[in-house]
Amino acid sequence: MEENGGYKIRDQYAIHFVTFTVVGWVDIFTRRETKQIIIDSLKYCIENKGLILYAYVIMTNHLHLIVQANKGSAVLSDIIRDFKKFTSKQIIEWMNKSNKESRKEWMQMVFKYHAKLNSSNSEYQVWQQHNRPKVILLPRFARQKLNYIHYNAVRAGYVDKPEDYIYSSFRSYYCEDREIILPVTILDFGSEEGFIFAV
């Protein structure tokens, strides 16, 4: 089922695998500053909005996350909406002020073009509207998505080993002795018969 260009989140408090993709697949996250915007925004959502972050990876033009809204907090759709709105604003501000980004004019052109195609945006659009949420109910699917996230940077050729890519949750799961820039809640797969949610 599609809703506003993306799959509908039916259970707002279930664990979901989601993907946030930059319009035009613009490689905005090649810069440390833009990746930090994402890290800081996720931290804020965890501390202030009830987001539970189980896994993540920041690639050059998209993010993969395993997330859940804590019961009693805002619903997951609202947290995602606020996250994307805030990070869009921060990324645009950085882009317009940056002296480092040689592709600034091209990026502005791409973001303006996509904003014209979407009546809910004013001048710029950073994120594609859909998030492709997939509910995670079974341990096998959870492990599959966790591995997909943690080996994304290896498949893309950024690093040889997943532990060498700092912008993912791999180290939180497998090597806590190395620097962790964004702690996550570790998924508890429970017994063979069931899946334990960390809520």
Backbone as a chain_set.jsonl record, in Angstrom:
{"seq": "MEENGGYKIRDQYAIHFVTFTVVGWVDIFTRRETKQIIIDSLKYCIENKGLILYAYVIMTNHLHLIVQANKGSAVLSDIIRDFKKFTSKQIIEWMNKSNKESRKEWMQMVFKYHAKLNSSNSEYQVWQQHNRPKVILLPRFARQKLNYIHYNAVRAGYVDKPEDYIYSSFRSYYCEDREIILPVTILDFGSEEGFIFAV", "coords": {"N": [[0.842, -1.186, 0.0], [0.588, 2.169, -0.889], [1.342, 5.447, 0.267], [1.385, 8.815, -0.112], [3.58, 8.565, -1.853], [5.125, 6.702, -0.531], [5.472, 3.659, 1.395], [2.933, 2.888, 3.719], [3.123, 3.387, 7.225], [1.779, 1.222, 9.317], [1.59, 0.145, 11.915], [2.42, 2.152, 14.346], [4.153, 1.85, 16.45], [5.748, -0.296, 16.054], [8.814, -2.056, 15.183], [10.75, -0.813, 12.525], [12.362, -1.009, 9.345], [13.813, 1.544, 7.596], [14.428, 3.804, 4.861], [16.031, 6.741, 3.955], [16.335, 8.87, 1.312], [18.261, 11.102, -0.636], [17.045, 13.61, -2.844], [17.392, 13.2, -6.363], [19.568, 11.652, -5.931], [21.751, 13.01, -4.86], [25.049, 13.407, -3.734], [25.329, 14.393, -0.914], [26.287, 13.72, 1.557], [29.035, 13.382, 1.588], [30.567, 15.069, 2.941], [31.961, 15.817, 6.121], [30.61, 17.583, 7.791], [27.902, 17.516, 7.004], [27.226, 14.876, 7.527], [27.456, 15.003, 10.266], [25.272, 16.589, 10.909], [23.21, 14.755, 10.561], [23.881, 12.823, 12.524], [23.703, 14.394, 14.91], [21.0, 15.109, 14.799], [19.671, 12.65, 14.937], [20.483, 11.9, 17.509], [19.147, 13.883, 18.966], [16.462, 13.206, 18.446], [16.357, 10.739, 19.709], [16.83, 11.45, 22.396], [14.82, 13.322, 22.952], [12.394, 12.862, 21.58], [11.542, 10.265, 21.754], [12.5, 8.34, 20.031], [13.695, 5.149, 19.219], [16.671, 3.892, 18.283], [17.998, 1.316, 16.527], [19.802, 0.48, 14.607], [21.969, 1.816, 12.072], [23.177, 3.358, 9.046], [25.09, 5.764, 7.386], [25.233, 6.707, 4.203], [26.554, 8.096, 1.105], [24.434, 9.389, -0.149], [22.112, 8.54, 1.006], [20.316, 7.12, 3.826], [20.104, 4.266, 5.911], [18.027, 2.884, 8.347], [17.164, 1.124, 11.36], [14.434, 1.415, 13.282], [12.241, 2.524, 15.956], [9.351, 3.796, 17.589], [9.092, 4.843, 20.897], [6.687, 3.58, 23.11], [4.154, 5.719, 24.219], [5.381, 7.974, 23.424], [5.728, 10.331, 20.688], [4.247, 9.318, 17.555], [5.783, 7.087, 15.15], [5.731, 7.99, 12.454], [5.44, 10.763, 12.77], [7.81, 11.434, 14.097], [9.697, 10.77, 12.128], [8.897, 12.555, 10.109], [9.456, 15.055, 11.361], [12.212, 14.786, 11.764], [13.188, 14.668, 9.106], [12.329, 17.141, 8.146], [13.721, 18.953, 9.818], [16.448, 18.239, 9.371], [16.612, 18.759, 6.642], [16.38, 21.554, 6.576], [18.717, 22.249, 8.016], [20.726, 21.173, 6.36], [20.357, 22.653, 4.003], [20.956, 25.224, 4.956], [23.655, 24.845, 5.635], [24.703, 24.243, 3.088], [24.203, 26.641, 1.656], [25.807, 28.431, 3.019], [28.309, 27.36, 2.914], [31.768, 27.349, 2.16], [33.27, 25.339, 1.304], [32.018, 23.542, -0.354], [32.203, 22.72, -3.563], [30.281, 22.082, -5.381], [28.054, 23.593, -4.941], [26.274, 25.37, -6.415], [25.202, 23.632, -8.32], [23.946, 21.748, -6.634], [22.033, 23.406, -5.419], [20.465, 23.949, -7.638], [19.445, 21.383, -8.27], [17.991, 20.766, -5.897], [16.124, 22.863, -5.921], [14.76, 22.297, -8.274], [13.474, 19.844, -7.664], [11.853, 20.722, -5.602], [9.963, 22.24, -6.952], [8.408, 20.298, -8.076], [6.953, 19.373, -6.017], [4.346, 20.321, -4.141], [4.258, 20.775, -1.42], [6.646, 21.782, -0.584], [8.764, 24.684, -0.237], [11.17, 26.394, -1.289], [13.383, 24.655, -1.576], [13.956, 21.101, -1.869], [15.179, 18.428, -0.091], [15.024, 15.692, 0.737], [13.74, 12.656, -0.688], [10.257, 11.884, -0.861], [9.239, 9.389, -0.045], [9.811, 6.726, 2.34], [10.065, 4.058, 2.351], [9.169, 2.149, 4.416], [9.529, -0.881, 6.224], [8.048, -3.25, 8.137], [9.385, -4.963, 10.941], [9.087, -8.074, 12.106], [10.011, -10.642, 12.564], [12.828, -12.524, 13.81], [14.659, -13.464, 11.859], [14.302, -11.759, 9.64], [15.024, -9.376, 10.849], [17.76, -9.823, 11.396], [18.679, -10.059, 8.787], [18.231, -7.446, 7.757], [19.806, -5.996, 9.522], [22.393, -6.947, 8.921], [22.464, -6.123, 6.258], [22.504, -3.324, 6.555], [24.928, -3.001, 8.02], [26.887, -3.94, 6.296], [26.776, -2.312, 4.131], [28.571, -0.202, 3.518], [30.832, -1.65, 2.927], [30.044, -3.119, 0.661], [29.743, -0.958, -1.04], [32.331, -0.242, -1.438], [33.693, 1.506, 0.206], [35.129, 0.768, 2.469], [37.145, -2.026, 3.592], [36.406, -3.676, 5.676], [33.553, -3.909, 7.8], [33.797, -2.803, 10.357], [35.54, -0.743, 10.045], [34.203, 1.433, 9.101], [33.043, 4.324, 10.306], [30.573, 5.571, 10.351], [28.313, 3.97, 10.953], [26.322, 1.557, 12.766], [27.724, -0.716, 13.351], [29.985, -1.053, 15.051], [28.898, -0.704, 17.592], [27.593, -3.09, 17.979], [29.547, -5.076, 17.648], [32.223, -4.335, 18.239], [32.977, -2.686, 20.682], [35.188, -1.535, 21.741], [36.237, 0.268, 20.021], [35.963, 3.614, 18.64], [32.737, 4.992, 19.027], [30.363, 6.845, 17.51], [27.665, 7.305, 17.643], [25.677, 5.95, 19.844], [23.586, 3.022, 19.976], [20.477, 1.237, 20.595], [20.72, -2.08, 21.337], [19.508, -4.679, 19.365], [17.558, -7.248, 20.635], [17.339, -10.487, 19.942], [16.06, -12.515, 21.204], [14.669, -15.73, 22.067], [14.74, -18.82, 20.148], [12.099, -19.159, 19.533], [10.838, -16.704, 19.602], [10.724, -13.078, 19.31], [12.25, -10.495, 20.936], [11.303, -7.318, 21.859], [12.856, -4.21, 22.436], [11.472, -2.38, 24.267]], "CA": [[0.0, 0.0, 0.0], [1.373, 3.394, -0.992], [0.75, 6.664, 0.813], [2.274, 9.951, -0.375], [4.82, 8.14, -2.494], [5.882, 5.749, 0.277], [4.651, 2.657, 2.054], [2.326, 3.404, 4.935], [3.445, 2.771, 8.506], [0.475, 0.856, 9.883], [1.765, 0.036, 13.37], [3.318, 3.269, 14.636], [5.093, 1.515, 17.519], [6.504, -1.492, 15.679], [10.162, -1.822, 14.652], [10.749, -0.674, 11.071], [13.531, -0.692, 8.526], [13.451, 2.67, 6.739], [15.483, 4.384, 4.033], [15.853, 8.144, 3.575], [17.181, 9.09, 0.137], [18.337, 12.484, -1.112], [16.507, 13.772, -4.193], [18.418, 13.173, -7.41], [20.717, 10.883, -5.42], [22.867, 13.952, -4.671], [25.999, 12.93, -2.716], [25.489, 15.483, 0.049], [26.933, 13.239, 2.779], [30.475, 13.17, 1.437], [31.184, 16.033, 3.85], [31.845, 15.499, 7.55], [29.624, 18.471, 8.413], [26.532, 17.066, 6.732], [27.025, 13.638, 8.294], [27.266, 15.408, 11.664], [23.881, 17.039, 11.021], [22.401, 13.546, 10.734], [24.206, 12.266, 13.848], [23.135, 15.257, 15.95], [19.54, 15.071, 14.714], [19.256, 11.362, 15.484], [20.67, 11.996, 18.964], [18.059, 14.711, 19.501], [15.224, 12.424, 18.387], [16.457, 9.708, 20.75], [16.77, 12.06, 23.728], [13.689, 14.224, 23.155], [11.17, 12.511, 20.868], [11.155, 8.884, 21.988], [12.982, 7.438, 18.988], [14.625, 4.076, 19.56], [17.509, 3.609, 17.116], [18.645, 0.019, 16.677], [20.902, 0.342, 13.651], [21.992, 2.872, 11.06], [24.364, 3.624, 8.234], [25.005, 6.985, 6.587], [25.949, 6.595, 2.936], [26.78, 9.433, 0.538], [23.198, 10.031, -0.589], [20.955, 7.944, 1.659], [20.496, 6.513, 5.144], [19.273, 3.122, 6.284], [17.856, 2.837, 9.789], [16.163, 0.29, 12.01], [13.937, 2.343, 14.297], [10.957, 2.278, 16.607], [8.917, 4.861, 18.5], [8.813, 4.359, 22.241], [5.278, 3.734, 23.454], [3.96, 6.885, 25.074], [5.993, 9.123, 22.754], [5.127, 10.635, 19.39], [4.218, 8.16, 16.653], [6.98, 7.016, 14.314], [5.57, 8.845, 11.275], [5.691, 12.157, 13.158], [9.244, 11.573, 14.379], [10.372, 10.774, 10.828], [8.579, 13.833, 9.455], [10.202, 16.129, 12.018], [13.635, 14.566, 11.483], [13.479, 15.041, 7.726], [12.129, 18.591, 8.016], [14.816, 19.663, 10.488], [17.72, 18.002, 8.675], [16.548, 19.488, 5.366], [16.695, 22.959, 6.872], [20.12, 22.344, 8.407], [21.553, 20.882, 5.188], [20.255, 23.815, 3.106], [21.723, 26.314, 5.576], [25.074, 24.525, 5.462], [25.029, 24.355, 1.663], [24.208, 28.035, 1.228], [26.883, 29.164, 3.696], [29.586, 26.643, 2.81], [32.811, 27.73, 1.21], [33.987, 24.114, 0.962], [31.287, 22.739, -1.319], [32.406, 23.212, -4.936], [29.091, 21.762, -6.185], [26.941, 24.302, -4.32], [25.29, 25.869, -7.383], [24.525, 22.468, -8.903], [23.056, 21.218, -5.613], [20.905, 24.329, -5.305], [19.628, 23.755, -8.827], [18.745, 20.095, -8.119], [17.029, 20.865, -4.802], [15.054, 23.752, -6.377], [13.99, 21.572, -9.297], [12.605, 18.866, -7.01], [10.854, 21.456, -4.819], [8.902, 22.667, -7.873], [7.566, 19.14, -8.362], [6.267, 19.004, -4.774], [3.653, 21.525, -3.673], [4.418, 20.969, 0.023], [7.939, 22.412, -0.323], [8.834, 26.073, -0.667], [12.234, 26.686, -2.245], [14.257, 23.505, -1.784], [13.603, 19.79, -1.332], [16.382, 17.62, 0.109], [14.717, 14.262, 0.846], [12.615, 12.064, -1.389], [9.118, 11.804, 0.056], [9.012, 8.05, 0.494], [10.791, 6.182, 3.294], [10.05, 2.603, 2.151], [9.195, 1.435, 5.697], [9.22, -2.312, 6.254], [7.912, -3.66, 9.528], [10.222, -6.105, 11.315], [8.365, -8.905, 13.066], [10.688, -11.909, 12.787], [14.276, -12.418, 14.018], [15.409, -13.697, 10.615], [14.23, -10.526, 8.854], [15.806, -8.381, 11.59], [19.178, -10.105, 11.149], [18.942, -9.753, 7.379], [18.317, -5.999, 7.602], [20.962, -5.545, 10.306], [23.571, -7.24, 8.096], [22.409, -5.25, 5.079], [22.962, -2.01, 7.0], [26.318, -3.001, 8.472], [27.803, -4.244, 5.204], [26.511, -1.383, 3.037], [29.788, 0.533, 3.165], [31.747, -2.631, 2.318], [29.546, -3.357, -0.705], [29.963, 0.25, -1.835], [33.765, -0.083, -1.649], [34.275, 2.548, 1.064], [36.05, 0.112, 3.408], [37.258, -3.472, 3.399], [35.73, -4.36, 6.785], [32.495, -3.023, 8.311], [34.218, -2.095, 11.567], [36.356, 0.414, 9.678], [33.342, 2.544, 8.7], [32.587, 4.894, 11.574], [29.208, 6.089, 10.256], [27.311, 2.907, 11.04], [26.186, 1.02, 14.123], [28.417, -2.004, 13.455], [30.87, -1.096, 16.222], [28.079, -0.86, 18.805], [27.221, -4.495, 18.094], [30.628, -6.068, 17.558], [33.563, -3.914, 18.711], [32.768, -1.501, 21.506], [36.477, -0.966, 22.131], [36.571, 1.307, 19.052], [35.14, 4.817, 18.776], [31.33, 4.918, 18.627], [29.913, 8.242, 17.459], [26.235, 7.358, 17.924], [25.253, 4.693, 20.479], [22.262, 2.525, 19.597], [19.894, 0.188, 21.413], [21.03, -3.352, 20.683], [18.355, -5.553, 19.13], [17.578, -8.52, 21.34], [16.611, -11.428, 19.102], [15.317, -13.429, 22.047], [14.861, -17.168, 21.88], [14.427, -19.325, 18.803], [10.651, -19.122, 19.288], [10.258, -15.373, 19.581], [11.524, -11.882, 19.07], [12.051, -9.61, 22.077], [11.426, -5.909, 21.521], [13.504, -3.462, 23.531], [10.624, -1.238, 24.661]], "C": [[0.881, 1.242, 0.0], [0.615, 4.556, -0.361], [1.756, 7.782, 0.64], [3.619, 9.509, -0.929], [5.622, 7.14, -1.69], [4.948, 4.745, 0.928], [4.163, 3.194, 3.388], [2.831, 2.655, 6.161], [2.125, 2.494, 9.204], [0.532, 0.736, 11.41], [2.843, 1.041, 13.768], [4.342, 2.956, 15.729], [5.834, 0.205, 17.264], [7.899, -1.094, 15.198], [10.084, -1.796, 13.128], [12.156, -0.484, 10.523], [13.091, 0.411, 7.577], [14.682, 3.171, 5.985], [15.114, 5.82, 3.705], [16.847, 8.439, 2.461], [17.117, 10.541, -0.295], [17.791, 12.548, -2.541], [17.65, 13.802, -5.209], [19.653, 12.383, -7.037], [21.973, 11.762, -5.28], [23.741, 13.462, -3.52], [26.321, 14.035, -1.711], [26.286, 15.044, 1.277], [28.364, 12.772, 2.548], [31.242, 14.092, 2.377], [30.952, 15.644, 5.298], [30.74, 16.32, 8.207], [28.193, 17.996, 8.187], [26.235, 15.739, 7.433], [26.782, 13.971, 9.769], [25.858, 15.938, 11.901], [22.97, 15.84, 11.285], [22.627, 12.943, 12.116], [23.543, 13.074, 14.956], [21.61, 15.186, 15.967], [18.992, 13.744, 15.242], [19.392, 11.342, 17.009], [19.521, 12.778, 19.601], [16.748, 13.923, 19.526], [15.199, 11.326, 19.443], [16.199, 10.312, 22.123], [15.475, 12.818, 24.001], [12.365, 13.792, 22.521], [10.749, 11.052, 21.042], [11.563, 7.927, 20.888], [13.903, 6.388, 19.594], [15.366, 3.727, 18.276], [18.263, 2.311, 17.372], [19.859, -0.136, 15.761], [20.817, 1.469, 12.634], [23.247, 2.765, 10.214], [24.092, 4.894, 7.449], [25.874, 6.787, 5.353], [26.053, 7.985, 2.314], [25.49, 10.146, 0.171], [21.939, 9.393, 0.007], [21.342, 7.375, 3.015], [19.617, 5.277, 5.219], [19.223, 3.086, 7.81], [16.941, 1.682, 10.167], [15.721, 1.072, 13.237], [12.589, 1.896, 14.848], [10.63, 3.507, 17.429], [8.583, 4.235, 19.843], [7.345, 4.58, 22.562], [5.113, 4.855, 24.475], [4.579, 8.13, 24.487], [5.191, 9.444, 21.501], [5.139, 9.374, 18.531], [5.404, 8.236, 15.702], [6.881, 7.926, 13.091], [5.873, 10.305, 11.594], [7.166, 12.401, 13.46], [10.026, 11.648, 13.073], [10.141, 12.087, 10.101], [9.405, 14.977, 10.048], [11.694, 16.016, 11.746], [13.987, 15.05, 10.082], [13.326, 16.549, 7.51], [13.295, 19.365, 8.613], [16.138, 19.478, 9.744], [17.752, 18.683, 7.31], [16.96, 20.934, 5.571], [18.173, 23.138, 7.194], [21.056, 22.129, 7.212], [21.539, 22.057, 4.215], [21.06, 24.987, 3.657], [23.216, 26.077, 5.402], [25.5, 24.739, 4.014], [25.158, 25.815, 1.243], [25.354, 28.841, 1.831], [28.266, 28.578, 3.438], [30.516, 27.249, 1.765], [33.568, 26.51, 0.715], [33.343, 23.373, -0.2], [31.37, 23.335, -2.716], [31.182, 22.979, -5.823], [27.859, 22.523, -5.701], [25.867, 24.72, -5.329], [24.511, 24.722, -8.025], [23.534, 21.872, -7.909], [21.826, 22.097, -5.448], [19.933, 24.136, -6.464], [18.802, 22.462, -8.704], [17.661, 20.187, -7.05], [15.863, 21.789, -5.17], [14.152, 23.048, -7.388], [13.002, 20.608, -8.649], [11.54, 19.54, -6.148], [9.693, 21.897, -5.699], [7.932, 21.532, -8.183], [6.716, 18.729, -7.17], [5.65, 20.245, -4.149], [3.834, 21.794, -2.179], [5.768, 21.58, 0.398], [7.924, 23.842, -0.832], [9.911, 26.258, -1.719], [13.076, 25.465, -2.588], [13.6, 22.221, -1.267], [14.864, 18.949, -1.278], [16.069, 16.128, 0.037], [13.616, 13.859, -0.124], [11.485, 11.842, -0.383], [8.953, 10.427, 0.689], [10.145, 7.62, 1.42], [10.916, 4.665, 3.174], [10.065, 1.832, 3.473], [8.792, -0.027, 5.548], [9.198, -2.747, 7.707], [8.752, -4.914, 9.769], [9.514, -6.87, 12.425], [9.136, -10.161, 13.452], [12.192, -11.722, 12.946], [15.08, -12.568, 12.73], [15.438, -12.441, 9.754], [15.05, -9.424, 9.519], [17.297, -8.573, 11.334], [19.567, -9.751, 9.718], [19.134, -8.247, 7.188], [19.506, -5.418, 8.37], [22.248, -5.773, 9.509], [23.62, -6.36, 6.853], [22.946, -3.864, 5.419], [24.465, -2.015, 7.265], [27.318, -3.296, 7.367], [27.594, -3.333, 3.993], [27.778, -0.67, 2.571], [30.836, -0.382, 2.537], [31.335, -2.882, 0.872], [29.797, -2.16, -1.614], [31.449, 0.515, -2.099], [34.408, 1.008, -0.815], [35.364, 1.975, 1.96], [36.111, -1.373, 3.069], [36.493, -4.257, 4.459], [34.706, -3.406, 7.395], [32.901, -2.246, 9.555], [35.067, -0.866, 11.277], [35.522, 1.615, 9.245], [32.673, 3.108, 9.945], [31.126, 5.304, 11.549], [28.175, 4.968, 10.11], [27.318, 2.375, 12.465], [26.943, -0.289, 14.33], [29.248, -2.095, 14.727], [30.088, -1.263, 17.523], [27.731, -2.325, 19.046], [28.431, -5.408, 18.299], [32.001, -5.613, 18.048], [33.464, -2.593, 19.466], [34.072, -0.859, 21.968], [36.922, 0.129, 21.16], [35.587, 2.453, 19.182], [33.724, 4.589, 18.228], [30.774, 6.334, 18.661], [28.419, 8.397, 17.757], [25.797, 6.023, 18.521], [23.836, 4.316, 20.046], [21.763, 1.542, 20.649], [20.101, -1.133, 20.68], [19.762, -4.194, 20.552], [18.559, -6.864, 19.881], [16.711, -9.491, 20.55], [15.849, -12.472, 19.904], [15.632, -14.885, 21.784], [14.56, -17.547, 20.44], [12.939, -19.153, 18.485], [10.121, -17.706, 19.111], [11.258, -14.263, 19.398], [11.225, -10.908, 20.197], [12.293, -8.181, 21.644], [11.98, -5.152, 22.715], [12.712, -2.214, 23.865], [10.176, -1.453, 26.088]], "O": [[1.812, 1.349, 0.798], [-0.611, 4.63, -0.45], [2.86, 7.715, 1.182], [4.667, 10.015, -0.525], [6.709, 6.752, -2.118], [3.742, 4.98, 0.997], [4.9, 3.876, 4.1], [2.954, 1.43, 6.139], [1.434, 3.418, 9.633], [-0.381, 1.179, 12.106], [4.032, 0.806, 13.552], [5.296, 3.711, 15.915], [6.475, -0.336, 18.166], [8.136, 0.062, 14.848], [9.438, -2.646, 12.515], [13.017, 0.122, 11.16], [12.119, 0.25, 6.839], [15.819, 2.982, 6.418], [14.01, 6.088, 3.23], [18.054, 8.278, 2.638], [16.043, 11.142, -0.318], [18.043, 11.655, -3.349], [18.721, 14.35, -4.952], [20.666, 12.431, -7.735], [23.093, 11.322, -5.542], [23.229, 13.136, -2.449], [27.44, 14.544, -1.667], [26.888, 15.873, 1.961], [28.846, 11.87, 3.233], [32.441, 13.909, 2.582], [29.865, 15.191, 5.659], [30.02, 15.823, 9.073], [27.364, 18.072, 9.094], [25.111, 15.511, 7.881], [25.997, 13.301, 10.439], [25.306, 15.754, 12.986], [22.073, 15.903, 12.125], [21.668, 12.592, 12.804], [22.896, 12.51, 15.839], [20.999, 15.201, 17.036], [17.964, 13.721, 15.919], [18.52, 10.829, 17.71], [18.991, 12.387, 20.64], [16.011, 13.969, 20.511], [14.148, 11.02, 20.004], [15.444, 9.757, 22.921], [15.069, 12.947, 25.156], [11.314, 14.311, 22.895], [9.706, 10.647, 20.529], [11.038, 6.817, 20.809], [14.786, 6.71, 20.39], [14.751, 3.313, 17.293], [19.06, 2.213, 18.306], [20.827, -0.81, 16.113], [19.743, 2.007, 12.366], [24.242, 2.162, 10.615], [23.0, 5.081, 6.911], [27.099, 6.709, 5.448], [25.669, 8.965, 2.952], [25.442, 11.376, 0.175], [20.828, 9.677, -0.439], [22.518, 7.175, 3.317], [18.521, 5.247, 4.66], [20.245, 3.239, 8.479], [16.054, 1.303, 9.402], [16.525, 1.359, 14.123], [11.909, 1.031, 14.296], [11.532, 4.189, 17.914], [7.882, 3.226, 19.917], [6.814, 5.662, 22.31], [5.843, 4.926, 25.463], [4.341, 9.232, 24.982], [4.11, 8.896, 21.284], [5.945, 8.471, 18.754], [5.963, 9.309, 15.475], [7.865, 8.574, 12.732], [6.488, 11.005, 10.79], [7.708, 13.452, 13.12], [10.913, 12.488, 12.924], [11.071, 12.668, 9.542], [9.985, 15.774, 9.311], [12.367, 17.022, 11.523], [14.974, 15.762, 9.896], [14.105, 17.158, 6.776], [13.801, 20.31, 8.008], [16.865, 20.445, 9.514], [18.809, 19.135, 6.87], [17.785, 21.47, 4.832], [18.81, 24.07, 6.703], [22.061, 22.826, 7.075], [22.578, 22.422, 3.664], [21.765, 25.664, 2.909], [23.959, 26.997, 5.061], [26.538, 25.345, 3.749], [26.11, 26.185, 0.555], [25.82, 29.812, 1.235], [29.278, 29.223, 3.711], [30.109, 27.604, 0.659], [34.406, 26.613, -0.181], [34.02, 22.663, -0.944], [30.701, 24.322, -3.025], [31.051, 23.592, -6.882], [26.734, 22.137, -6.019], [24.683, 24.453, -5.12], [23.305, 24.831, -8.246], [22.413, 21.527, -8.281], [20.707, 21.594, -5.348], [18.717, 24.159, -6.275], [17.607, 22.453, -9.0], [16.536, 19.736, -7.267], [14.728, 21.527, -4.772], [12.93, 23.192, -7.353], [11.834, 20.557, -9.033], [10.448, 18.999, -5.978], [8.551, 21.925, -5.24], [6.771, 21.774, -8.514], [5.862, 17.849, -7.282], [6.37, 21.125, -3.678], [3.592, 22.909, -1.717], [6.012, 21.866, 1.571], [7.169, 24.178, -1.745], [9.613, 26.279, -2.913], [13.441, 25.26, -3.745], [12.789, 22.258, -0.342], [15.543, 18.771, -2.289], [16.769, 15.38, -0.646], [12.675, 14.617, -0.359], [11.734, 11.637, 0.805], [8.562, 10.326, 1.852], [11.279, 8.084, 1.301], [11.77, 4.056, 3.818], [10.896, 0.94, 3.642], [7.841, -0.358, 4.84], [10.195, -2.631, 8.42], [8.824, -5.805, 8.922], [9.364, -6.373, 13.542], [8.943, -10.692, 14.546], [12.778, -10.859, 12.293], [16.076, -11.87, 12.535], [16.48, -12.093, 9.198], [15.696, -8.63, 8.836], [18.017, -7.605, 11.086], [20.646, -9.213, 9.469], [20.086, -7.819, 6.535], [20.136, -4.461, 7.919], [23.096, -4.884, 9.435], [24.689, -5.907, 6.446], [23.742, -3.297, 4.67], [25.188, -1.139, 6.791], [28.488, -2.934, 7.489], [28.182, -3.569, 2.937], [28.025, -0.55, 1.371], [31.635, 0.059, 1.711], [32.17, -2.86, -0.032], [30.034, -2.32, -2.811], [31.791, 1.393, -2.89], [35.542, 1.403, -1.083], [36.393, 2.61, 2.186], [35.255, -1.904, 2.363], [35.994, -5.352, 4.198], [34.971, -2.208, 7.496], [32.402, -1.144, 9.785], [35.29, -0.04, 12.162], [36.065, 2.701, 9.041], [31.837, 2.449, 10.564], [30.491, 5.383, 12.6], [27.289, 5.022, 9.257], [28.198, 2.697, 13.262], [26.815, -0.909, 15.386], [29.214, -3.117, 15.412], [30.573, -1.901, 18.457], [27.592, -2.751, 20.193], [28.354, -6.393, 19.033], [32.872, -6.457, 18.256], [33.821, -1.533, 18.953], [34.06, 0.239, 22.525], [37.883, 0.846, 21.441], [34.51, 2.297, 19.758], [33.54, 4.071, 17.126], [30.719, 6.956, 19.722], [27.961, 9.491, 18.084], [25.569, 5.063, 17.784], [23.001, 5.182, 19.785], [22.531, 1.072, 21.488], [19.697, -1.277, 19.527], [19.035, -4.389, 21.526], [19.605, -7.502, 19.769], [15.491, -9.336, 20.494], [15.07, -13.238, 19.336], [16.725, -15.228, 21.335], [14.178, -16.708, 19.624], [12.558, -19.018, 17.322], [9.053, -17.523, 18.526], [12.468, -14.481, 19.338], [10.071, -10.531, 20.398], [13.359, -7.858, 21.12], [11.617, -5.421, 23.861], [13.231, -1.103, 23.755], [9.452, -0.623, 26.639]]}, "num_chains": 1, "name": "protein.A"}
